[in-house]
Amino acid sequence: MKSKQPETPLAIGQVAALTGVNVQTLRFYERRGLLKEVTRTVSGYRKYSDNDISTINFIRRSQELGFSLSEIEDLLWLQSGEISNREEIRSLARTKIEDLEIRINNLKQIRRALAMLVDSCMVADSNVRCPILEAFNTHKRKER
């Protein structure tokens, strides 16, 4: 059986290229506490381990699925336990699905409204201002 070779720590630029996350974002993740404090060389350069890279990929993938950094923080905390609390993780995922459904419905309403404006722009009198621009200039006050 082959023994696993010791990992070679990677510099921040290498990790950015490997994970598709820019350098400033990596520093932000560390400041935010999403990444544990990264090992540093004597001269202060960050050196990332395989575990750090796995965490960065976890964060990136979670964001792609619509989770906020606060939610990702919860997921990372749940992941760090010896036994993950599946019900709590499922609950977070269900809540995210509900949030996405609301956002999808809102986007559909926006799409319908914009489509109506496009249609009205096609039939409008050419001497009248564009209905699309007029709609953008109209401000409705919300009732308190």
C-alpha angles and dihedrals in degrees: 000000000000116000117230112255115237112265119255111227113237129220120241094257091052091050091048091053093044097049101031091237117125123241095249090053091052090053089047092052089054094048090047091052096242088119119044113242105291120234113258133206121238088264091053101255116145116245117196125209129210088261090055090051091049090052092049091051090048090052093046093048092046090052090050087056090054102260118146121230090256091053090046089052088057091047091050090049091050090047092052093062120099090240115028115228099237095186092055091047091049089049091054090048092048091051089050090051090052090049090050092050090054091048092047091051091048091050090050090053091049090049092051092049093048092047089053090051092050090050092048090050091057094054099036123113109266089226091062123080116263110280091218093058091042090054090052090051093049112095120196117200115224116233113245 
